[in-house]
Protein backbone atom coordinates (compact mmCIF):
# COMPACT_ATOMS: atom_id res chain seq x y z
CA UNK A 1 0.00 0.00 0.00
CA UNK A 2 2.65 2.50 1.05
CA UNK A 3 4.93 1.67 -1.87
CA UNK A 4 2.09 2.00 -4.37
CA UNK A 5 0.85 5.39 -3.25
CA UNK A 6 3.48 7.35 -1.33
CA UNK A 7 5.09 8.92 -4.39
CA UNK A 8 1.63 10.26 -5.36
CA UNK A 9 0.67 11.77 -1.97
CA UNK A 10 3.97 12.79 -0.38
CA UNK A 11 3.32 16.52 -0.90
CA UNK A 12 0.37 18.81 -1.63
CA UNK A 13 1.76 19.42 -5.11
CA UNK A 14 1.91 15.68 -5.83
CA UNK A 15 -1.66 15.23 -4.58
CA UNK A 16 -2.81 18.00 -6.95
CA UNK A 17 -0.80 16.52 -9.80
CA UNK A 18 -2.32 13.06 -9.23
CA UNK A 19 -5.83 14.36 -8.52
CA UNK A 20 -7.60 12.33 -11.20
CA UNK A 21 -5.86 9.09 -10.22
CA UNK A 22 -6.72 9.69 -6.57
CA UNK A 23 -10.34 10.55 -7.35
CA UNK A 24 -10.74 7.28 -9.25
CA UNK A 25 -9.14 5.40 -6.35
CA UNK A 26 -11.42 7.05 -3.76
CA UNK A 27 -14.54 6.31 -5.80
CA UNK A 28 -13.65 2.61 -5.77
CA UNK A 29 -12.99 2.20 -2.05
CA UNK A 30 -14.98 -0.54 -0.31
CA UNK A 31 -15.93 -1.28 3.28
CA UNK A 32 -13.03 -2.66 5.33
CA UNK A 33 -10.46 -1.51 2.77
CA UNK A 34 -7.20 -0.27 4.26
CA UNK A 35 -5.99 3.02 2.84
CA UNK A 36 -3.56 5.80 3.72
CA UNK A 37 -4.81 9.08 5.17
CA UNK A 38 -2.95 10.95 2.42
CA UNK A 39 -5.03 9.16 -0.22
CA UNK A 40 -8.34 10.39 1.18
CA UNK A 41 -7.47 13.92 2.30
CA UNK A 42 -6.21 17.19 0.93
CA UNK A 43 -4.52 20.11 2.68
CA UNK A 44 -1.16 21.42 3.68
CA UNK A 45 0.97 23.76 5.75
CA UNK A 46 -0.65 27.10 6.50
CA UNK A 47 0.27 30.76 6.32
CA UNK A 48 3.29 32.31 8.00
CA UNK A 49 2.83 36.07 8.28
CA UNK A 50 6.43 36.90 9.12
CA UNK A 51 5.07 39.60 11.44
CA UNK A 52 2.26 38.43 13.73
CA UNK A 53 2.25 41.70 15.66
CA UNK A 54 1.14 43.59 12.55
CA UNK A 55 -1.54 41.19 11.35
CA UNK A 56 -2.83 39.06 14.22
CA UNK A 57 -5.10 40.08 17.11
CA UNK A 58 -6.62 38.34 20.11
CA UNK A 59 -10.36 38.42 20.67
CA UNK A 60 -11.31 40.52 23.70
CA UNK A 61 -13.12 37.75 25.60
CA UNK A 62 -10.29 35.21 25.48
CA UNK A 63 -7.50 34.14 27.80
CA UNK A 64 -5.00 35.22 25.14
CA UNK A 65 -6.34 38.79 25.28
CA UNK A 66 -6.05 38.84 29.06
CA UNK A 67 -2.45 37.66 28.79
CA UNK A 68 -1.72 40.46 26.32
CA UNK A 69 -3.19 43.10 28.65
CA UNK A 70 -0.93 41.83 31.44
CA UNK A 71 2.23 41.58 29.32
CA UNK A 72 2.07 44.78 27.29
CA UNK A 73 3.25 47.16 30.06
CA UNK A 74 6.31 45.01 30.74
CA UNK A 75 7.11 44.67 27.02
CA UNK A 76 6.87 48.43 26.62
CA UNK A 77 9.01 49.10 29.71
CA UNK A 78 11.72 46.71 28.51
CA UNK A 79 11.78 48.33 25.06
CA UNK A 80 12.00 51.84 26.52
CA UNK A 81 14.90 50.85 28.76
CA UNK A 82 16.82 48.94 26.10
CA UNK A 83 16.50 51.53 23.32
CA UNK A 84 16.34 54.68 25.48
CA UNK A 85 12.97 55.56 24.00
CA UNK A 86 11.21 58.77 24.96
CA UNK A 87 7.43 58.82 24.58
CA UNK A 88 6.17 62.38 25.22
CA UNK A 89 2.58 61.20 25.84
CA UNK A 90 3.78 59.24 28.90
CA UNK A 91 4.59 62.40 30.83
CA UNK A 92 2.42 62.59 33.91
CA UNK A 93 1.79 58.85 34.18
CA UNK A 94 3.31 56.82 37.02
CA UNK A 95 4.18 53.83 34.87
CA UNK A 96 3.64 52.07 31.55
CA UNK A 97 0.52 50.29 32.80
CA UNK A 98 -1.28 53.50 33.72
CA UNK A 99 -0.24 55.03 30.40
CA UNK A 100 -1.54 52.11 28.34
CA UNK A 101 -4.78 52.04 30.33
CA UNK A 102 -5.42 55.62 29.15
CA UNK A 103 -5.29 54.61 25.50
CA UNK A 104 -7.79 52.91 23.20
CA UNK A 105 -6.89 49.59 21.64
CA UNK A 106 -6.36 51.25 18.27
CA UNK A 107 -4.02 53.79 19.88
CA UNK A 108 -2.04 51.03 21.61
CA UNK A 109 -1.71 49.07 18.36
CA UNK A 110 -0.59 52.22 16.53
CA UNK A 111 2.02 52.97 19.21
CA UNK A 112 3.46 49.45 19.13
CA UNK A 113 3.42 49.46 15.31
CA UNK A 114 5.38 52.74 15.22
CA UNK A 115 7.96 51.48 17.70
CA UNK A 116 8.44 48.26 15.74
CA UNK A 117 8.83 50.21 12.53
CA UNK A 118 11.48 52.47 14.09
CA UNK A 119 13.42 50.04 16.28
CA UNK A 120 13.00 46.72 14.51
CA UNK A 121 10.49 43.90 14.17
CA UNK A 122 11.70 42.04 17.27
CA UNK A 123 11.70 44.99 19.68
CA UNK A 124 9.01 43.28 21.77
CA UNK A 125 10.44 39.78 21.19
CA UNK A 126 9.89 37.75 18.06
CA UNK A 127 6.28 37.01 17.20
CA UNK A 128 4.84 38.98 20.12
CA UNK A 129 1.17 39.86 19.55
CA UNK A 130 -0.25 43.02 21.13
CA UNK A 131 -3.51 43.70 19.29
CA UNK A 132 -6.91 43.09 20.90
CA UNK A 133 -10.19 43.33 18.99
CA UNK A 134 -13.90 43.15 19.77
CA UNK A 135 -16.20 40.48 18.37
CA UNK A 136 -17.95 42.98 16.08
CA UNK A 137 -14.66 43.55 14.27
CA UNK A 138 -14.68 39.97 13.00
CA UNK A 139 -16.23 39.32 9.59
CA UNK A 140 -18.90 36.67 9.07
CA UNK A 141 -16.95 34.06 7.10
CA UNK A 142 -20.17 32.57 5.72
CA UNK A 143 -20.95 35.85 3.96
CA UNK A 144 -17.52 36.45 2.42
CA UNK A 145 -17.34 36.38 -1.36
CA UNK A 146 -14.76 34.27 -3.17
CA UNK A 147 -12.99 37.49 -4.11
CA UNK A 148 -12.81 38.59 -0.46
CA UNK A 149 -11.42 35.21 0.56
CA UNK A 150 -8.80 35.29 -2.16
CA UNK A 151 -7.90 38.99 -2.28
CA UNK A 152 -8.97 40.49 1.03
CA UNK A 153 -11.81 42.54 2.51
CA UNK A 154 -12.42 46.26 2.08
CA UNK A 155 -11.14 48.13 5.14
CA UNK A 156 -14.50 49.90 5.54
CA UNK A 157 -16.05 46.56 6.62
CA UNK A 158 -15.20 44.24 9.53
CA UNK A 159 -12.05 42.70 8.10
CA UNK A 160 -10.70 40.37 10.77
CA UNK A 161 -11.27 36.65 10.16
CA UNK A 162 -10.62 33.69 12.51
CA UNK A 163 -6.95 32.69 12.56
CA UNK A 164 -6.00 29.25 13.85
CA UNK A 165 -2.38 29.36 14.93
CA UNK A 166 -2.15 26.08 16.73
CA UNK A 167 -2.85 25.29 20.34
CA UNK A 168 0.03 25.14 22.80
CA UNK A 169 -2.37 23.97 25.52
CA UNK A 170 -3.02 20.80 23.53
CA UNK A 171 -6.82 20.69 23.41
CA UNK A 172 -8.34 17.63 21.81
CA UNK A 173 -11.59 17.57 19.85
CA UNK A 174 -12.40 21.28 19.75
CA UNK A 175 -11.07 24.79 20.22
CA UNK A 176 -12.67 28.10 19.27
CA UNK A 177 -9.58 29.95 18.08
CA UNK A 178 -8.83 33.03 20.21
CA UNK A 179 -7.07 34.81 17.35
CA UNK A 180 -8.06 36.68 14.20
CA UNK A 181 -6.04 38.05 11.31
CA UNK A 182 -6.56 41.39 9.55
CA UNK A 183 -7.61 40.12 6.10
CA UNK A 184 -7.68 43.49 4.33
CA UNK A 185 -7.00 43.89 0.64
CA UNK A 186 -3.79 45.72 1.45
CA UNK A 187 -2.57 43.03 3.83
CA UNK A 188 -3.42 40.12 1.55
CA UNK A 189 -1.70 41.82 -1.37
CA UNK A 190 1.44 42.24 0.75
CA UNK A 191 1.33 38.68 2.14
CA UNK A 192 1.13 37.26 -1.36
CA UNK A 193 4.41 38.82 -2.38
CA UNK A 194 6.30 38.81 0.92
CA UNK A 195 8.68 35.78 0.94
CA UNK A 196 8.57 35.68 4.76
CA UNK A 197 4.84 34.99 4.64
CA UNK A 198 5.14 31.79 2.59
CA UNK A 199 1.71 32.45 1.11
CA UNK A 200 0.62 29.35 -0.82
CA UNK A 201 -2.74 30.54 -2.09
CA UNK A 202 -6.06 30.39 -0.27
CA UNK A 203 -7.08 26.92 -1.45
CA UNK A 204 -6.89 25.55 2.08
CA UNK A 205 -8.36 28.58 3.85
CA UNK A 206 -11.96 29.10 5.04
CA UNK A 207 -12.64 25.37 5.02
CA UNK A 208 -13.74 23.06 7.80
CA UNK A 209 -11.55 20.06 8.39
CA UNK A 210 -9.26 18.85 11.14
CA UNK A 211 -5.97 20.05 12.50
CA UNK A 212 -3.38 19.48 15.17
CA UNK A 213 -0.42 21.31 16.62
CA UNK A 214 2.94 20.14 15.30
CA UNK A 215 4.36 19.69 18.80
CA UNK A 216 3.08 16.76 20.85
CA UNK A 217 3.98 14.53 23.72
CA UNK A 218 3.32 10.81 23.38
CA UNK A 219 -0.37 11.37 22.68
CA UNK A 220 -1.64 13.09 19.54
CA UNK A 221 -4.23 15.83 19.96
CA UNK A 222 -6.46 16.34 16.95
CA UNK A 223 -9.42 18.71 16.77
CA UNK A 224 -12.17 19.91 14.52
CA UNK A 225 -11.17 22.91 12.41
CA UNK A 226 -13.32 25.97 11.92
CA UNK A 227 -13.63 27.94 8.70
CA UNK A 228 -10.55 30.04 9.26
CA UNK A 229 -7.11 30.97 8.05
CA UNK A 230 -4.60 28.56 9.54
CA UNK A 231 -0.90 29.16 10.09
CA UNK A 232 2.12 26.86 10.04
CA UNK A 233 1.52 25.80 13.65
CA UNK A 234 -1.95 24.51 12.79
CA UNK A 235 -1.43 22.09 9.94
CA UNK A 236 -4.78 21.11 8.49
CA UNK A 237 -6.24 18.37 6.34
CA UNK A 238 -9.65 18.04 4.72
CA UNK A 239 -11.60 14.90 3.95
CA UNK A 240 -12.24 14.13 0.28
CA UNK A 241 -14.57 11.13 0.44
CA UNK A 242 -17.93 10.67 2.17
CA UNK A 243 -17.20 7.07 3.13
CA UNK A 244 -14.45 8.27 5.51
CA UNK A 245 -15.87 11.37 7.25
CA UNK A 246 -13.68 13.84 9.09
CA UNK A 247 -15.18 13.09 12.53
CA UNK A 248 -14.09 9.47 12.08
CA UNK A 249 -10.52 10.54 11.19
CA UNK A 250 -10.34 12.94 14.16
CA UNK A 251 -11.47 10.14 16.46
CA UNK A 252 -8.89 7.68 15.11
CA UNK A 253 -6.04 10.18 15.52
CA UNK A 254 -7.16 10.89 19.10
CA UNK A 255 -7.04 7.20 20.00
CA UNK A 256 -4.20 5.79 22.06
CA UNK A 257 -3.52 3.17 19.36
CA UNK A 258 -2.72 5.81 16.73
CA UNK A 259 -0.43 7.68 19.10
CA UNK A 260 1.51 4.51 19.82
CA UNK A 261 1.57 3.64 16.11
CA UNK A 262 3.07 7.01 15.21
CA UNK A 263 5.57 6.83 18.06
CA UNK A 264 6.76 3.36 17.06
CA UNK A 265 6.47 3.27 13.28
CA UNK A 266 6.23 6.81 11.86
CA UNK A 267 7.99 9.45 13.92
CA UNK A 268 9.13 9.14 17.53
CA UNK A 269 10.16 12.78 17.90
CA UNK A 270 8.01 15.51 19.47
CA UNK A 271 6.77 16.76 16.11
CA UNK A 272 3.88 15.38 14.07
CA UNK A 273 4.04 16.80 10.55
CA UNK A 274 1.74 16.69 7.52
CA UNK A 275 3.82 13.91 5.95
CA UNK A 276 3.55 11.88 9.16
CA UNK A 277 -0.23 12.19 9.11
CA UNK A 278 -0.47 11.14 5.48
CA UNK A 279 1.11 7.78 6.37
CA UNK A 280 -1.60 6.78 8.87
CA UNK A 281 -3.43 3.54 7.97
CA UNK A 282 -7.19 4.13 7.76
CA UNK A 283 -9.82 1.39 7.61
CA UNK A 284 -12.93 2.27 5.59
CA UNK A 285 -15.74 1.86 8.18
CA UNK A 286 -19.19 0.37 7.80
CA UNK A 287 -22.40 2.13 8.85
CA UNK A 288 -22.55 0.52 12.30
CA UNK A 289 -18.95 1.49 13.02
CA UNK A 290 -19.63 5.06 11.92
CA UNK A 291 -22.65 5.28 14.22
CA UNK A 292 -20.61 4.15 17.20
CA UNK A 293 -17.76 6.51 16.35
CA UNK A 294 -20.13 9.46 15.83
CA UNK A 295 -21.62 8.95 19.27
CA UNK A 296 -18.16 9.04 20.88
CA UNK A 297 -17.18 12.07 18.79
CA UNK A 298 -20.36 14.05 19.53
CA UNK A 299 -20.18 13.44 23.27
CA UNK A 300 -16.49 14.36 23.38
CA UNK A 301 -17.10 17.58 21.42
CA UNK A 302 -20.03 18.54 23.66
CA UNK A 303 -18.00 17.99 26.82
CA UNK A 304 -14.96 19.82 25.43
CA UNK A 305 -17.04 22.87 24.49
CA UNK A 306 -18.54 22.97 27.97
CA UNK A 307 -15.10 22.62 29.56
CA UNK A 308 -13.74 25.54 27.54
CA UNK A 309 -16.69 27.75 28.50
CA UNK A 310 -16.77 27.25 32.26
CA UNK A 311 -14.63 28.61 35.07
CA UNK A 312 -16.10 26.30 37.71
CA UNK A 313 -13.14 24.21 38.87
CA UNK A 314 -15.34 21.41 40.19
CA UNK A 315 -17.24 21.17 36.94
CA UNK A 316 -14.00 21.21 34.94
CA UNK A 317 -12.75 18.25 36.99
CA UNK A 318 -16.01 16.37 36.42
CA UNK A 319 -15.81 17.01 32.68
CA UNK A 320 -12.20 15.83 32.63
CA UNK A 321 -13.31 12.58 34.24
CA UNK A 322 -16.17 12.17 31.77
CA UNK A 323 -13.83 12.80 28.86
CA UNK A 324 -11.52 10.08 30.17
CA UNK A 325 -14.45 7.64 30.16
CA UNK A 326 -15.23 8.48 26.52
CA UNK A 327 -11.54 8.12 25.74
CA UNK A 328 -11.65 4.57 27.07
CA UNK A 329 -14.67 3.87 24.87
CA UNK A 330 -12.82 5.32 21.89
CA UNK A 331 -9.73 3.22 22.55
CA UNK A 332 -11.86 0.07 22.84
CA UNK A 333 -13.65 0.93 19.59
CA UNK A 334 -10.41 1.52 17.67
CA UNK A 335 -8.74 -1.66 18.96
CA UNK A 336 -11.77 -3.67 17.88
CA UNK A 337 -11.86 -1.86 14.51
CA UNK A 338 -8.26 -2.88 13.78
CA UNK A 339 -8.71 -6.40 15.14
CA UNK A 340 -6.41 -5.84 18.13
CA UNK A 341 -8.92 -6.31 20.92
CA UNK A 342 -8.63 -9.25 23.28
CA UNK A 343 -11.14 -11.82 22.15
KETIDO-450305 format. One record per residue (C-alpha): x, y, z; residue in one letter; chain; residue number from 1. Coordinates in nm, 3 decimals. Example, Ala and Ser with C-alpha at 12.3 -4.5 7.8 and 13.67 -1.06 7.14 Angstrom:
! residues 2
      east     north        up   rest   kette    nr
     1.230    -0.450     0.780      A       A     1
     1.367    -0.106     0.714      S       A     2
//
This chain:
! residues 343
      east     north        up   rest   kette    nr
     0.000     0.000     0.000      X       A     1
     0.265     0.250     0.105      X       A     2
     0.493     0.167    -0.187      X       A     3
     0.209     0.200    -0.437      X       A     4
     0.085     0.539    -0.325      X       A     5
     0.348     0.735    -0.133      X       A     6
     0.509     0.892    -0.439      X       A     7
     0.163     1.026    -0.536      X       A     8
     0.067     1.177    -0.197      X       A     9
     0.397     1.279    -0.038      X       A    10
     0.332     1.652    -0.090      X       A    11
     0.037     1.881    -0.163      X       A    12
     0.176     1.942    -0.511      X       A    13
     0.191     1.568    -0.583      X       A    14
    -0.166     1.523    -0.458      X       A    15
    -0.281     1.800    -0.695      X       A    16
    -0.080     1.652    -0.980      X       A    17
    -0.232     1.306    -0.923      X       A    18
    -0.583     1.436    -0.852      X       A    19
    -0.760     1.233    -1.120      X       A    20
    -0.586     0.909    -1.022      X       A    21
    -0.672     0.969    -0.657      X       A    22
    -1.034     1.055    -0.735      X       A    23
    -1.074     0.728    -0.925      X       A    24
    -0.914     0.540    -0.635      X       A    25
    -1.142     0.705    -0.376      X       A    26
    -1.454     0.631    -0.580      X       A    27
    -1.365     0.261    -0.577      X       A    28
    -1.299     0.220    -0.205      X       A    29
    -1.498    -0.054    -0.031      X       A    30
    -1.593    -0.128     0.328      X       A    31
    -1.303    -0.266     0.533      X       A    32
    -1.046    -0.151     0.277      X       A    33
    -0.720    -0.027     0.426      X       A    34
    -0.599     0.302     0.284      X       A    35
    -0.356     0.580     0.372      X       A    36
    -0.481     0.908     0.517      X       A    37
    -0.295     1.095     0.242      X       A    38
    -0.503     0.916    -0.022      X       A    39
    -0.834     1.039     0.118      X       A    40
    -0.747     1.392     0.230      X       A    41
    -0.621     1.719     0.093      X       A    42
    -0.452     2.011     0.268      X       A    43
    -0.116     2.142     0.368      X       A    44
     0.097     2.376     0.575      X       A    45
    -0.065     2.710     0.650      X       A    46
     0.027     3.076     0.632      X       A    47
     0.329     3.231     0.800      X       A    48
     0.283     3.607     0.828      X       A    49
     0.643     3.690     0.912      X       A    50
     0.507     3.960     1.144      X       A    51
     0.226     3.843     1.373      X       A    52
     0.225     4.170     1.566      X       A    53
     0.114     4.359     1.255      X       A    54
    -0.154     4.119     1.135      X       A    55
    -0.283     3.906     1.422      X       A    56
    -0.510     4.008     1.711      X       A    57
    -0.662     3.834     2.011      X       A    58
    -1.036     3.842     2.067      X       A    59
    -1.131     4.052     2.370      X       A    60
    -1.312     3.775     2.560      X       A    61
    -1.029     3.521     2.548      X       A    62
    -0.750     3.414     2.780      X       A    63
    -0.500     3.522     2.514      X       A    64
    -0.634     3.879     2.528      X       A    65
    -0.605     3.884     2.906      X       A    66
    -0.245     3.766     2.879      X       A    67
    -0.172     4.046     2.632      X       A    68
    -0.319     4.310     2.865      X       A    69
    -0.093     4.183     3.144      X       A    70
     0.223     4.158     2.932      X       A    71
     0.207     4.478     2.729      X       A    72
     0.325     4.716     3.006      X       A    73
     0.631     4.501     3.074      X       A    74
     0.711     4.467     2.702      X       A    75
     0.687     4.843     2.662      X       A    76
     0.901     4.910     2.971      X       A    77
     1.172     4.671     2.851      X       A    78
     1.178     4.833     2.506      X       A    79
     1.200     5.184     2.652      X       A    80
     1.490     5.085     2.876      X       A    81
     1.682     4.894     2.610      X       A    82
     1.650     5.153     2.332      X       A    83
     1.634     5.468     2.548      X       A    84
     1.297     5.556     2.400      X       A    85
     1.121     5.877     2.496      X       A    86
     0.743     5.882     2.458      X       A    87
     0.617     6.238     2.522      X       A    88
     0.258     6.120     2.584      X       A    89
     0.378     5.924     2.890      X       A    90
     0.459     6.240     3.083      X       A    91
     0.242     6.259     3.391      X       A    92
     0.179     5.885     3.418      X       A    93
     0.331     5.682     3.702      X       A    94
     0.418     5.383     3.487      X       A    95
     0.364     5.207     3.155      X       A    96
     0.052     5.029     3.280      X       A    97
    -0.128     5.350     3.372      X       A    98
    -0.024     5.503     3.040      X       A    99
    -0.154     5.211     2.834      X       A   100
    -0.478     5.204     3.033      X       A   101
    -0.542     5.562     2.915      X       A   102
    -0.529     5.461     2.550      X       A   103
    -0.779     5.291     2.320      X       A   104
    -0.689     4.959     2.164      X       A   105
    -0.636     5.125     1.827      X       A   106
    -0.402     5.379     1.988      X       A   107
    -0.204     5.103     2.161      X       A   108
    -0.171     4.907     1.836      X       A   109
    -0.059     5.222     1.653      X       A   110
     0.202     5.297     1.921      X       A   111
     0.346     4.945     1.913      X       A   112
     0.342     4.946     1.531      X       A   113
     0.538     5.274     1.522      X       A   114
     0.796     5.148     1.770      X       A   115
     0.844     4.826     1.574      X       A   116
     0.883     5.021     1.253      X       A   117
     1.148     5.247     1.409      X       A   118
     1.342     5.004     1.628      X       A   119
     1.300     4.672     1.451      X       A   120
     1.049     4.390     1.417      X       A   121
     1.170     4.204     1.727      X       A   122
     1.170     4.499     1.968      X       A   123
     0.901     4.328     2.177      X       A   124
     1.044     3.978     2.119      X       A   125
     0.989     3.775     1.806      X       A   126
     0.628     3.701     1.720      X       A   127
     0.484     3.898     2.012      X       A   128
     0.117     3.986     1.955      X       A   129
    -0.025     4.302     2.113      X       A   130
    -0.351     4.370     1.929      X       A   131
    -0.691     4.309     2.090      X       A   132
    -1.019     4.333     1.899      X       A   133
    -1.390     4.315     1.977      X       A   134
    -1.620     4.048     1.837      X       A   135
    -1.795     4.298     1.608      X       A   136
    -1.466     4.355     1.427      X       A   137
    -1.468     3.997     1.300      X       A   138
    -1.623     3.932     0.959      X       A   139
    -1.890     3.667     0.907      X       A   140
    -1.695     3.406     0.710      X       A   141
    -2.017     3.257     0.572      X       A   142
    -2.095     3.585     0.396      X       A   143
    -1.752     3.645     0.242      X       A   144
    -1.734     3.638    -0.136      X       A   145
    -1.476     3.427    -0.317      X       A   146
    -1.299     3.749    -0.411      X       A   147
    -1.281     3.859    -0.046      X       A   148
    -1.142     3.521     0.056      X       A   149
    -0.880     3.529    -0.216      X       A   150
    -0.790     3.899    -0.228      X       A   151
    -0.897     4.049     0.103      X       A   152
    -1.181     4.254     0.251      X       A   153
    -1.242     4.626     0.208      X       A   154
    -1.114     4.813     0.514      X       A   155
    -1.450     4.990     0.554      X       A   156
    -1.605     4.656     0.662      X       A   157
    -1.520     4.424     0.953      X       A   158
    -1.205     4.270     0.810      X       A   159
    -1.070     4.037     1.077      X       A   160
    -1.127     3.665     1.016      X       A   161
    -1.062     3.369     1.251      X       A   162
    -0.695     3.269     1.256      X       A   163
    -0.600     2.925     1.385      X       A   164
    -0.238     2.936     1.493      X       A   165
    -0.215     2.608     1.673      X       A   166
    -0.285     2.529     2.034      X       A   167
     0.003     2.514     2.280      X       A   168
    -0.237     2.397     2.552      X       A   169
    -0.302     2.080     2.353      X       A   170
    -0.682     2.069     2.341      X       A   171
    -0.834     1.763     2.181      X       A   172
    -1.159     1.757     1.985      X       A   173
    -1.240     2.128     1.975      X       A   174
    -1.107     2.479     2.022      X       A   175
    -1.267     2.810     1.927      X       A   176
    -0.958     2.995     1.808      X       A   177
    -0.883     3.303     2.021      X       A   178
    -0.707     3.481     1.735      X       A   179
    -0.806     3.668     1.420      X       A   180
    -0.604     3.805     1.131      X       A   181
    -0.656     4.139     0.955      X       A   182
    -0.761     4.012     0.610      X       A   183
    -0.768     4.349     0.433      X       A   184
    -0.700     4.389     0.064      X       A   185
    -0.379     4.572     0.145      X       A   186
    -0.257     4.303     0.383      X       A   187
    -0.342     4.012     0.155      X       A   188
    -0.170     4.182    -0.137      X       A   189
     0.144     4.224     0.075      X       A   190
     0.133     3.868     0.214      X       A   191
     0.113     3.726    -0.136      X       A   192
     0.441     3.882    -0.238      X       A   193
     0.630     3.881     0.092      X       A   194
     0.868     3.578     0.094      X       A   195
     0.857     3.568     0.476      X       A   196
     0.484     3.499     0.464      X       A   197
     0.514     3.179     0.259      X       A   198
     0.171     3.245     0.111      X       A   199
     0.062     2.935    -0.082      X       A   200
    -0.274     3.054    -0.209      X       A   201
    -0.606     3.039    -0.027      X       A   202
    -0.708     2.692    -0.145      X       A   203
    -0.689     2.555     0.208      X       A   204
    -0.836     2.858     0.385      X       A   205
    -1.196     2.910     0.504      X       A   206
    -1.264     2.537     0.502      X       A   207
    -1.374     2.306     0.780      X       A   208
    -1.155     2.006     0.839      X       A   209
    -0.926     1.885     1.114      X       A   210
    -0.597     2.005     1.250      X       A   211
    -0.338     1.948     1.517      X       A   212
    -0.042     2.131     1.662      X       A   213
     0.294     2.014     1.530      X       A   214
     0.436     1.969     1.880      X       A   215
     0.308     1.676     2.085      X       A   216
     0.398     1.453     2.372      X       A   217
     0.332     1.081     2.338      X       A   218
    -0.037     1.137     2.268      X       A   219
    -0.164     1.309     1.954      X       A   220
    -0.423     1.583     1.996      X       A   221
    -0.646     1.634     1.695      X       A   222
    -0.942     1.871     1.677      X       A   223
    -1.217     1.991     1.452      X       A   224
    -1.117     2.291     1.241      X       A   225
    -1.332     2.597     1.192      X       A   226
    -1.363     2.794     0.870      X       A   227
    -1.055     3.004     0.926      X       A   228
    -0.711     3.097     0.805      X       A   229
    -0.460     2.856     0.954      X       A   230
    -0.090     2.916     1.009      X       A   231
     0.212     2.686     1.004      X       A   232
     0.152     2.580     1.365      X       A   233
    -0.195     2.451     1.279      X       A   234
    -0.143     2.209     0.994      X       A   235
    -0.478     2.111     0.849      X       A   236
    -0.624     1.837     0.634      X       A   237
    -0.965     1.804     0.472      X       A   238
    -1.160     1.490     0.395      X       A   239
    -1.224     1.413     0.028      X       A   240
    -1.457     1.113     0.044      X       A   241
    -1.793     1.067     0.217      X       A   242
    -1.720     0.707     0.313      X       A   243
    -1.445     0.827     0.551      X       A   244
    -1.587     1.137     0.725      X       A   245
    -1.368     1.384     0.909      X       A   246
    -1.518     1.309     1.253      X       A   247
    -1.409     0.947     1.208      X       A   248
    -1.052     1.054     1.119      X       A   249
    -1.034     1.294     1.416      X       A   250
    -1.147     1.014     1.646      X       A   251
    -0.889     0.768     1.511      X       A   252
    -0.604     1.018     1.552      X       A   253
    -0.716     1.089     1.910      X       A   254
    -0.704     0.720     2.000      X       A   255
    -0.420     0.579     2.206      X       A   256
    -0.352     0.317     1.936      X       A   257
    -0.272     0.581     1.673      X       A   258
    -0.043     0.768     1.910      X       A   259
     0.151     0.451     1.982      X       A   260
     0.157     0.364     1.611      X       A   261
     0.307     0.701     1.521      X       A   262
     0.557     0.683     1.806      X       A   263
     0.676     0.336     1.706      X       A   264
     0.647     0.327     1.328      X       A   265
     0.623     0.681     1.186      X       A   266
     0.799     0.945     1.392      X       A   267
     0.913     0.914     1.753      X       A   268
     1.016     1.278     1.790      X       A   269
     0.801     1.551     1.947      X       A   270
     0.677     1.676     1.611      X       A   271
     0.388     1.538     1.407      X       A   272
     0.404     1.680     1.055      X       A   273
     0.174     1.669     0.752      X       A   274
     0.382     1.391     0.595      X       A   275
     0.355     1.188     0.916      X       A   276
    -0.023     1.219     0.911      X       A   277
    -0.047     1.114     0.548      X       A   278
     0.111     0.778     0.637      X       A   279
    -0.160     0.678     0.887      X       A   280
    -0.343     0.354     0.797      X       A   281
    -0.719     0.413     0.776      X       A   282
    -0.982     0.139     0.761      X       A   283
    -1.293     0.227     0.559      X       A   284
    -1.574     0.186     0.818      X       A   285
    -1.919     0.037     0.780      X       A   286
    -2.240     0.213     0.885      X       A   287
    -2.255     0.052     1.230      X       A   288
    -1.895     0.149     1.302      X       A   289
    -1.963     0.506     1.192      X       A   290
    -2.265     0.528     1.422      X       A   291
    -2.061     0.415     1.720      X       A   292
    -1.776     0.651     1.635      X       A   293
    -2.013     0.946     1.583      X       A   294
    -2.162     0.895     1.927      X       A   295
    -1.816     0.904     2.088      X       A   296
    -1.718     1.207     1.879      X       A   297
    -2.036     1.405     1.953      X       A   298
    -2.018     1.344     2.327      X       A   299
    -1.649     1.436     2.338      X       A   300
    -1.710     1.758     2.142      X       A   301
    -2.003     1.854     2.366      X       A   302
    -1.800     1.799     2.682      X       A   303
    -1.496     1.982     2.543      X       A   304
    -1.704     2.287     2.449      X       A   305
    -1.854     2.297     2.797      X       A   306
    -1.510     2.262     2.956      X       A   307
    -1.374     2.554     2.754      X       A   308
    -1.669     2.775     2.850      X       A   309
    -1.677     2.725     3.226      X       A   310
    -1.463     2.861     3.507      X       A   311
    -1.610     2.630     3.771      X       A   312
    -1.314     2.421     3.887      X       A   313
    -1.534     2.141     4.019      X       A   314
    -1.724     2.117     3.694      X       A   315
    -1.400     2.121     3.494      X       A   316
    -1.275     1.825     3.699      X       A   317
    -1.601     1.637     3.642      X       A   318
    -1.581     1.701     3.268      X       A   319
    -1.220     1.583     3.263      X       A   320
    -1.331     1.258     3.424      X       A   321
    -1.617     1.217     3.177      X       A   322
    -1.383     1.280     2.886      X       A   323
    -1.152     1.008     3.017      X       A   324
    -1.445     0.764     3.016      X       A   325
    -1.523     0.848     2.652      X       A   326
    -1.154     0.812     2.574      X       A   327
    -1.165     0.457     2.707      X       A   328
    -1.467     0.387     2.487      X       A   329
    -1.282     0.532     2.189      X       A   330
    -0.973     0.322     2.255      X       A   331
    -1.186     0.007     2.284      X       A   332
    -1.365     0.093     1.959      X       A   333
    -1.041     0.152     1.767      X       A   334
    -0.874    -0.166     1.896      X       A   335
    -1.177    -0.367     1.788      X       A   336
    -1.186    -0.186     1.451      X       A   337
    -0.826    -0.288     1.378      X       A   338
    -0.871    -0.640     1.514      X       A   339
    -0.641    -0.584     1.813      X       A   340
    -0.892    -0.631     2.092      X       A   341
    -0.863    -0.925     2.328      X       A   342
    -1.114    -1.182     2.215      X       A   343
//
